[in-house]
Amino acid sequence: MILFPAIDLKDGACVRLFQGDMTKATVFSRDPLRQARVFAADGFEWLHVVDLNGAIEGRSVNGNVVGEIVAASNIRIQLGGGIRDLKAVETWLDAGIERVILGTAALHDPALVKRACRAFPGRIAVGIDGRAGRVAVRGWVEQSDITVLELGQSFEDAGVAAIIFTDISRDGVMAGVNIAAIKAFAKSISTPVIASGGVASLDDLRAVKALEQDGVMGVIAGRVFYDGQLDVGAALKLMAS
């Protein structure tokens, strides 16, 4: 199982939000490039990067920072936030991003997801962020009436590499992972799932690891690393076991 450390970019800084609220951002580093190098040196093979400003504005805002991270690190990166058309997908993949995440576009332009999957097989993920079981998009400021499961199932035949399922209520709170929701979601679709939101301890990772047989291929963690509350070596060893 893959453990993805998260770098969320807001105004050029590495931050963590509280339940997706842009007004409640804690800055952990003014040097995201250095943070990416730290994660690479720690032994992580993947990095999860989100352009938070881009997610709201619908275009790349922190693109220069992302470009610096790609150019200066040898770690594989999956990137989301403000990617809304096929040209943007192609541009980032050509720039060295390993996997592009489509979130808002997955809800409002599902045909784009399917075109991107055909054009770039194995390199497109869908980000589904849920609040009370419903999909939230555009940096989590827009709430839809579509359930996370309905959206996930709509891409069953699209060739999506993974669905990143985020429980917004747990994101940045370190209150523990919503294991029941992740398990129910993963068991209801055939696409591999990456869990996100709430990782606070090794026990949380152990609980997610137990869902591997249900189709969970990875887990994203952020604040627990920045706060120094999780032993990186122990976490990576657990995920690789």
Contacts in CASP RR format, 6 or more apart in sequence:
PFRMAT RR
TARGET T0000
AUTHOR 0000-0000-0000
METHOD contacts of the structure
MODEL  1
MILFPAIDLKDGACVRLFQGDMTKATVFSRDPLRQARVFAADGFEWLHVV
DLNGAIEGRSVNGNVVGEIVAASNIRIQLGGGIRDLKAVETWLDAGIERV
ILGTAALHDPALVKRACRAFPGRIAVGIDGRAGRVAVRGWVEQSDITVLE
LGQSFEDAGVAAIIFTDISRDGVMAGVNIAAIKAFAKSISTPVIASGGVA
SLDDLRAVKALEQDGVMGVIAGRVFYDGQLDVGAALKLMAS
1 208 0 8 1.000
1 209 0 8 1.000
1 212 0 8 1.000
1 216 0 8 1.000
1 217 0 8 1.000
1 218 0 8 1.000
1 219 0 8 1.000
1 239 0 8 1.000
1 240 0 8 1.000
2 45 0 8 1.000
2 46 0 8 1.000
2 194 0 8 1.000
2 217 0 8 1.000
2 218 0 8 1.000
2 219 0 8 1.000
2 239 0 8 1.000
3 44 0 8 1.000
3 46 0 8 1.000
3 205 0 8 1.000
3 218 0 8 1.000
3 219 0 8 1.000
3 221 0 8 1.000
3 235 0 8 1.000
3 236 0 8 1.000
3 239 0 8 1.000
4 44 0 8 1.000
4 46 0 8 1.000
4 47 0 8 1.000
4 48 0 8 1.000
4 78 0 8 1.000
4 194 0 8 1.000
4 218 0 8 1.000
4 219 0 8 1.000
4 220 0 8 1.000
4 221 0 8 1.000
5 39 0 8 1.000
5 42 0 8 1.000
5 44 0 8 1.000
5 47 0 8 1.000
5 48 0 8 1.000
5 220 0 8 1.000
5 221 0 8 1.000
5 222 0 8 1.000
5 225 0 8 1.000
6 16 0 8 1.000
6 48 0 8 1.000
6 49 0 8 1.000
6 50 0 8 1.000
6 196 0 8 1.000
6 220 0 8 1.000
6 221 0 8 1.000
6 222 0 8 1.000
7 14 0 8 1.000
7 32 0 8 1.000
7 35 0 8 1.000
7 36 0 8 1.000
7 39 0 8 1.000
7 47 0 8 1.000
7 48 0 8 1.000
7 49 0 8 1.000
7 50 0 8 1.000
7 69 0 8 1.000
8 14 0 8 1.000
8 15 0 8 1.000
8 16 0 8 1.000
8 17 0 8 1.000
8 49 0 8 1.000
8 50 0 8 1.000
8 52 0 8 1.000
9 15 0 8 1.000
9 32 0 8 1.000
9 49 0 8 1.000
9 50 0 8 1.000
9 51 0 8 1.000
9 52 0 8 1.000
9 53 0 8 1.000
9 62 0 8 1.000
9 65 0 8 1.000
9 66 0 8 1.000
10 17 0 8 1.000
10 22 0 8 1.000
10 25 0 8 1.000
10 52 0 8 1.000
10 53 0 8 1.000
10 62 0 8 1.000
11 53 0 8 1.000
11 62 0 8 1.000
12 30 0 8 1.000
12 32 0 8 1.000
12 62 0 8 1.000
12 65 0 8 1.000
13 27 0 8 1.000
13 29 0 8 1.000
13 30 0 8 1.000
13 32 0 8 1.000
14 27 0 8 1.000
14 28 0 8 1.000
14 29 0 8 1.000
14 30 0 8 1.000
14 31 0 8 1.000
14 32 0 8 1.000
14 35 0 8 1.000
15 25 0 8 1.000
15 26 0 8 1.000
15 27 0 8 1.000
15 28 0 8 1.000
15 52 0 8 1.000
16 25 0 8 1.000
16 26 0 8 1.000
16 28 0 8 1.000
16 172 0 8 1.000
16 222 0 8 1.000
16 223 0 8 1.000
16 226 0 8 1.000
17 24 0 8 1.000
17 25 0 8 1.000
17 26 0 8 1.000
17 52 0 8 1.000
17 171 0 8 1.000
17 172 0 8 1.000
18 24 0 8 1.000
18 25 0 8 1.000
18 26 0 8 1.000
18 171 0 8 1.000
18 172 0 8 1.000
18 173 0 8 1.000
19 168 0 8 1.000
19 169 0 8 1.000
19 171 0 8 1.000
19 172 0 8 1.000
19 173 0 8 1.000
20 139 0 8 1.000
20 140 0 8 1.000
20 168 0 8 1.000
20 171 0 8 1.000
20 172 0 8 1.000
22 52 0 8 1.000
22 56 0 8 1.000
22 139 0 8 1.000
22 141 0 8 1.000
25 52 0 8 1.000
26 223 0 8 1.000
28 35 0 8 1.000
28 226 0 8 1.000
29 35 0 8 1.000
29 226 0 8 1.000
32 65 0 8 1.000
32 68 0 8 1.000
32 69 0 8 1.000
33 65 0 8 1.000
33 68 0 8 1.000
33 69 0 8 1.000
33 72 0 8 1.000
33 73 0 8 1.000
36 47 0 8 1.000
36 69 0 8 1.000
36 72 0 8 1.000
36 73 0 8 1.000
36 75 0 8 1.000
37 72 0 8 1.000
37 73 0 8 1.000
39 47 0 8 1.000
39 75 0 8 1.000
39 225 0 8 1.000
40 47 0 8 1.000
40 73 0 8 1.000
40 74 0 8 1.000
40 75 0 8 1.000
42 232 0 8 1.000
42 233 0 8 1.000
42 236 0 8 1.000
43 232 0 8 1.000
43 236 0 8 1.000
44 75 0 8 1.000
44 236 0 8 1.000
45 75 0 8 1.000
45 76 0 8 1.000
46 75 0 8 1.000
46 76 0 8 1.000
46 77 0 8 1.000
46 78 0 8 1.000
46 98 0 8 1.000
47 69 0 8 1.000
47 73 0 8 1.000
47 75 0 8 1.000
47 76 0 8 1.000
47 77 0 8 1.000
47 78 0 8 1.000
48 77 0 8 1.000
48 78 0 8 1.000
48 196 0 8 1.000
48 220 0 8 1.000
49 66 0 8 1.000
49 69 0 8 1.000
49 77 0 8 1.000
49 78 0 8 1.000
49 79 0 8 1.000
49 80 0 8 1.000
50 79 0 8 1.000
50 80 0 8 1.000
50 81 0 8 1.000
50 101 0 8 1.000
51 60 0 8 1.000
51 61 0 8 1.000
51 62 0 8 1.000
51 63 0 8 1.000
51 66 0 8 1.000
51 79 0 8 1.000
51 80 0 8 1.000
51 81 0 8 1.000
51 82 0 8 1.000
52 62 0 8 1.000
52 81 0 8 1.000
52 139 0 8 1.000
53 61 0 8 1.000
53 62 0 8 1.000
54 60 0 8 1.000
54 61 0 8 1.000
54 62 0 8 1.000
54 81 0 8 1.000
54 82 0 8 1.000
55 80 0 8 1.000
55 81 0 8 1.000
55 82 0 8 1.000
55 104 0 8 1.000
55 138 0 8 1.000
55 139 0 8 1.000
55 140 0 8 1.000
56 138 0 8 1.000
56 139 0 8 1.000
56 141 0 8 1.000
57 82 0 8 1.000
58 81 0 8 1.000
58 82 0 8 1.000
58 84 0 8 1.000
58 104 0 8 1.000
58 138 0 8 1.000
59 82 0 8 1.000
59 84 0 8 1.000
59 88 0 8 1.000
60 66 0 8 1.000
60 82 0 8 1.000
60 83 0 8 1.000
60 88 0 8 1.000
61 82 0 8 1.000
66 77 0 8 1.000
66 79 0 8 1.000
66 92 0 8 1.000
66 97 0 8 1.000
67 95 0 8 1.000
69 77 0 8 1.000
70 77 0 8 1.000
70 95 0 8 1.000
70 96 0 8 1.000
70 97 0 8 1.000
76 98 0 8 1.000
76 99 0 8 1.000
77 96 0 8 1.000
77 97 0 8 1.000
77 98 0 8 1.000
77 99 0 8 1.000
78 97 0 8 1.000
78 98 0 8 1.000
78 99 0 8 1.000
78 100 0 8 1.000
78 101 0 8 1.000
78 125 0 8 1.000
79 92 0 8 1.000
79 97 0 8 1.000
79 99 0 8 1.000
79 100 0 8 1.000
79 101 0 8 1.000
80 100 0 8 1.000
80 101 0 8 1.000
80 102 0 8 1.000
80 103 0 8 1.000
80 127 0 8 1.000
81 101 0 8 1.000
81 103 0 8 1.000
81 104 0 8 1.000
81 139 0 8 1.000
82 88 0 8 1.000
82 104 0 8 1.000
83 89 0 8 1.000
83 92 0 8 1.000
83 100 0 8 1.000
83 101 0 8 1.000
83 102 0 8 1.000
83 105 0 8 1.000
84 104 0 8 1.000
84 105 0 8 1.000
84 109 0 8 1.000
84 112 0 8 1.000
85 105 0 8 1.000
85 112 0 8 1.000
86 112 0 8 1.000
86 115 0 8 1.000
86 116 0 8 1.000
86 119 0 8 1.000
89 100 0 8 1.000
89 102 0 8 1.000
89 116 0 8 1.000
89 119 0 8 1.000
89 120 0 8 1.000
89 124 0 8 1.000
90 119 0 8 1.000
90 120 0 8 1.000
92 100 0 8 1.000
93 100 0 8 1.000
93 120 0 8 1.000
93 123 0 8 1.000
98 123 0 8 1.000
99 122 0 8 1.000
99 123 0 8 1.000
99 124 0 8 1.000
99 125 0 8 1.000
99 161 0 8 1.000
99 162 0 8 1.000
100 116 0 8 1.000
100 120 0 8 1.000
100 123 0 8 1.000
100 124 0 8 1.000
100 125 0 8 1.000
101 125 0 8 1.000
101 126 0 8 1.000
101 127 0 8 1.000
101 164 0 8 1.000
102 112 0 8 1.000
102 113 0 8 1.000
102 116 0 8 1.000
102 124 0 8 1.000
102 125 0 8 1.000
102 126 0 8 1.000
102 127 0 8 1.000
103 126 0 8 1.000
103 127 0 8 1.000
103 128 0 8 1.000
103 129 0 8 1.000
103 137 0 8 1.000
104 137 0 8 1.000
104 138 0 8 1.000
104 139 0 8 1.000
104 142 0 8 1.000
105 112 0 8 1.000
105 113 0 8 1.000
106 113 0 8 1.000
106 126 0 8 1.000
106 127 0 8 1.000
106 128 0 8 1.000
106 151 0 8 1.000
106 155 0 8 1.000
107 135 0 8 1.000
107 137 0 8 1.000
107 144 0 8 1.000
107 146 0 8 1.000
107 151 0 8 1.000
108 137 0 8 1.000
110 154 0 8 1.000
110 155 0 8 1.000
113 124 0 8 1.000
113 126 0 8 1.000
113 155 0 8 1.000
113 158 0 8 1.000
113 160 0 8 1.000
114 155 0 8 1.000
114 158 0 8 1.000
116 124 0 8 1.000
117 124 0 8 1.000
117 158 0 8 1.000
117 159 0 8 1.000
117 160 0 8 1.000
121 159 0 8 1.000
122 159 0 8 1.000
122 161 0 8 1.000
123 161 0 8 1.000
124 159 0 8 1.000
124 160 0 8 1.000
124 161 0 8 1.000
125 160 0 8 1.000
125 161 0 8 1.000
125 162 0 8 1.000
125 163 0 8 1.000
125 164 0 8 1.000
125 194 0 8 1.000
126 151 0 8 1.000
126 152 0 8 1.000
126 155 0 8 1.000
126 160 0 8 1.000
126 162 0 8 1.000
126 163 0 8 1.000
126 164 0 8 1.000
126 191 0 8 1.000
127 163 0 8 1.000
127 164 0 8 1.000
127 165 0 8 1.000
127 166 0 8 1.000
128 135 0 8 1.000
128 148 0 8 1.000
128 151 0 8 1.000
128 152 0 8 1.000
128 163 0 8 1.000
128 164 0 8 1.000
128 165 0 8 1.000
128 166 0 8 1.000
129 135 0 8 1.000
129 136 0 8 1.000
129 137 0 8 1.000
129 139 0 8 1.000
129 140 0 8 1.000
129 166 0 8 1.000
129 168 0 8 1.000
130 136 0 8 1.000
130 148 0 8 1.000
130 165 0 8 1.000
130 166 0 8 1.000
130 167 0 8 1.000
130 168 0 8 1.000
131 140 0 8 1.000
131 143 0 8 1.000
131 168 0 8 1.000
131 169 0 8 1.000
132 169 0 8 1.000
133 147 0 8 1.000
133 148 0 8 1.000
133 181 0 8 1.000
134 143 0 8 1.000
134 144 0 8 1.000
134 145 0 8 1.000
134 146 0 8 1.000
134 147 0 8 1.000
134 148 0 8 1.000
135 143 0 8 1.000
135 144 0 8 1.000
135 146 0 8 1.000
135 147 0 8 1.000
135 148 0 8 1.000
135 151 0 8 1.000
136 142 0 8 1.000
136 143 0 8 1.000
136 144 0 8 1.000
136 168 0 8 1.000
137 144 0 8 1.000
140 168 0 8 1.000
148 165 0 8 1.000
148 185 0 8 1.000
149 185 0 8 1.000
149 188 0 8 1.000
149 189 0 8 1.000
152 163 0 8 1.000
152 185 0 8 1.000
152 189 0 8 1.000
152 191 0 8 1.000
153 188 0 8 1.000
153 189 0 8 1.000
155 163 0 8 1.000
155 191 0 8 1.000
156 189 0 8 1.000
156 190 0 8 1.000
156 191 0 8 1.000
159 191 0 8 1.000
160 191 0 8 1.000
161 192 0 8 1.000
162 191 0 8 1.000
162 192 0 8 1.000
162 193 0 8 1.000
162 194 0 8 1.000
162 217 0 8 1.000
163 189 0 8 1.000
163 191 0 8 1.000
163 192 0 8 1.000
163 193 0 8 1.000
163 194 0 8 1.000
164 193 0 8 1.000
164 194 0 8 1.000
164 196 0 8 1.000
164 220 0 8 1.000
165 182 0 8 1.000
165 185 0 8 1.000
165 186 0 8 1.000
165 193 0 8 1.000
165 194 0 8 1.000
165 195 0 8 1.000
165 196 0 8 1.000
166 196 0 8 1.000
166 197 0 8 1.000
166 220 0 8 1.000
167 177 0 8 1.000
167 178 0 8 1.000
167 181 0 8 1.000
167 182 0 8 1.000
167 196 0 8 1.000
167 197 0 8 1.000
167 198 0 8 1.000
169 178 0 8 1.000
170 176 0 8 1.000
170 177 0 8 1.000
170 178 0 8 1.000
170 197 0 8 1.000
170 198 0 8 1.000
171 196 0 8 1.000
171 197 0 8 1.000
171 198 0 8 1.000
172 197 0 8 1.000
172 198 0 8 1.000
172 222 0 8 1.000
172 223 0 8 1.000
173 198 0 8 1.000
174 198 0 8 1.000
174 199 0 8 1.000
174 200 0 8 1.000
174 223 0 8 1.000
174 224 0 8 1.000
174 227 0 8 1.000
174 229 0 8 1.000
175 198 0 8 1.000
175 200 0 8 1.000
176 197 0 8 1.000
176 198 0 8 1.000
176 199 0 8 1.000
176 200 0 8 1.000
176 201 0 8 1.000
176 204 0 8 1.000
177 195 0 8 1.000
177 197 0 8 1.000
177 198 0 8 1.000
177 199 0 8 1.000
177 204 0 8 1.000
177 207 0 8 1.000
177 208 0 8 1.000
177 219 0 8 1.000
178 197 0 8 1.000
178 198 0 8 1.000
179 207 0 8 1.000
179 208 0 8 1.000
179 211 0 8 1.000
182 193 0 8 1.000
182 195 0 8 1.000
182 208 0 8 1.000
182 211 0 8 1.000
182 216 0 8 1.000
183 211 0 8 1.000
183 214 0 8 1.000
183 216 0 8 1.000
185 193 0 8 1.000
186 193 0 8 1.000
186 211 0 8 1.000
186 214 0 8 1.000
186 215 0 8 1.000
186 216 0 8 1.000
187 214 0 8 1.000
187 215 0 8 1.000
192 215 0 8 1.000
192 216 0 8 1.000
192 217 0 8 1.000
193 215 0 8 1.000
193 216 0 8 1.000
193 217 0 8 1.000
193 218 0 8 1.000
194 216 0 8 1.000
194 217 0 8 1.000
194 218 0 8 1.000
194 219 0 8 1.000
194 220 0 8 1.000
195 208 0 8 1.000
195 211 0 8 1.000
195 216 0 8 1.000
195 218 0 8 1.000
195 219 0 8 1.000
195 220 0 8 1.000
196 219 0 8 1.000
196 220 0 8 1.000
197 220 0 8 1.000
197 221 0 8 1.000
198 204 0 8 1.000
198 221 0 8 1.000
199 205 0 8 1.000
199 208 0 8 1.000
199 219 0 8 1.000
199 220 0 8 1.000
199 221 0 8 1.000
199 222 0 8 1.000
199 224 0 8 1.000
199 230 0 8 1.000
200 224 0 8 1.000
200 229 0 8 1.000
201 224 0 8 1.000
201 229 0 8 1.000
201 230 0 8 1.000
202 230 0 8 1.000
202 231 0 8 1.000
202 234 0 8 1.000
202 235 0 8 1.000
202 238 0 8 1.000
205 219 0 8 1.000
205 221 0 8 1.000
205 230 0 8 1.000
205 235 0 8 1.000
205 238 0 8 1.000
205 239 0 8 1.000
206 238 0 8 1.000
208 216 0 8 1.000
208 218 0 8 1.000
208 219 0 8 1.000
209 219 0 8 1.000
209 238 0 8 1.000
209 239 0 8 1.000
209 241 0 8 1.000
218 239 0 8 1.000
219 239 0 8 1.000
221 230 0 8 1.000
221 235 0 8 1.000
224 230 0 8 1.000
225 232 0 8 1.000
END
